[in-house]
Amino acid sequence: MLSTKNFTQEQIKDINRVNIINFIRQEKTTTKQEIALTLDLSIPTITSNINDLINEGYVKEVGIAKSTGGRKPVILGFVKNAKYSFGVSITKDHVQIRLINLENDIIDETEFPYTDLVTTLSSIKDHITNMLKEHAINRKYVVGIGLALPGVVNDEHLILEKAPNLQVHDFSFIRFQESLGLRVWIENEANIAAFAEIKVGNSKNIDNLVYISITEGIGTGIIIKSHIYKSNQKKAGEFGHTRVSGGQLRCNCGRSGCWELYASKQALLRLYNEVSDIETTSIDQIFDSYDHGDSLAKAALLEYANYLFDGVENIILGLNPDYVVIGGEFGKYERILKQVLRASDRFKTDRLVYEGSEIIFTGLEDKGALTGAALLPLEVIFNYNSNVI
Ligand SMILES: [Zn+2]
């Protein structure tokens, strides 16, 4: 619950509304009396908010409770299908679209290959129109659409400033928003996956973490006190482009020795292909071979784990978060990555704890960014201020 100390009347009104709707959502059913006791609010304040929430469709009266003396209280229920939200995750390989309701139930989900950004946005528009038609949902009940993007994002001005993997820079989503007729939010994929972790993932209720999205490159999302930390320049979290010791390879960011050149999906493929006679383009195959006792896969993965830890160590020494969460396409290889990380002798116990920070794996598999993207628009209902600092 949010504290109301040092706020203006207007802010207190917003905070009260958010606290009330979050409480009803969490409890599913409740009464004004229960809300008053738990949130320490007056009955008139609650009544005025509940009337608004009923008018807007978020809450409805679902029955009458037994009297505890006095008038029988009305039971209030949360209407999870009052509003909907779309999440879209765009990578250079594919596009995922998810439709959810207010309780994050997945109503529909689809996936298709990425071509170029303009064509892809047009396909997204078609998919959204079709999904709404199929589920008989009126557009006015859709809060908006959250986009997870692989690059540097200016969320306030809806600009994708730099996305080398998509070969796009300074792309504005304003026209897309206008043509869609729905409000659009955009965010960097690692930031939004980090946000999903504290909302619904394995790090629920943890307020400091760094999420590492391992895909073609490495993106990192920083959560500080439950907020995405981006800085005024909107560029924080580029750990993928910090130098690892001895690294000489040149990066497309213009620097050399960047961590992502040594610990991304491409890096593992390179480490394996350097020692193997048969070239592979599939990381699945490398992890599979490791499981079948293949010594080349084992050697490549052990070397990879050392590079991975080089960057993780920098993050831990710099920020000392509660959790470092490994996700992106590598989140699903938890068992094997834990084995190879443990083999490095850096951890004293079975848990991967280093200087008090624990390395864990995402429970959202490779859908962290998609999950966060769908949850993002709902923040206007369930949060009273910006989740970005
Ligand atoms: Zn770089």
Boltz pocket constraint, residues with backbone or C-beta under 6 A from the ligand:
constraints:
  - pocket:
      binder: B
      contacts: [[A, 240], [A, 241], [A, 251], [A, 252], [A, 253], [A, 254], [A, 255], [A, 256], [A, 258]]
      max_distance: 6.0
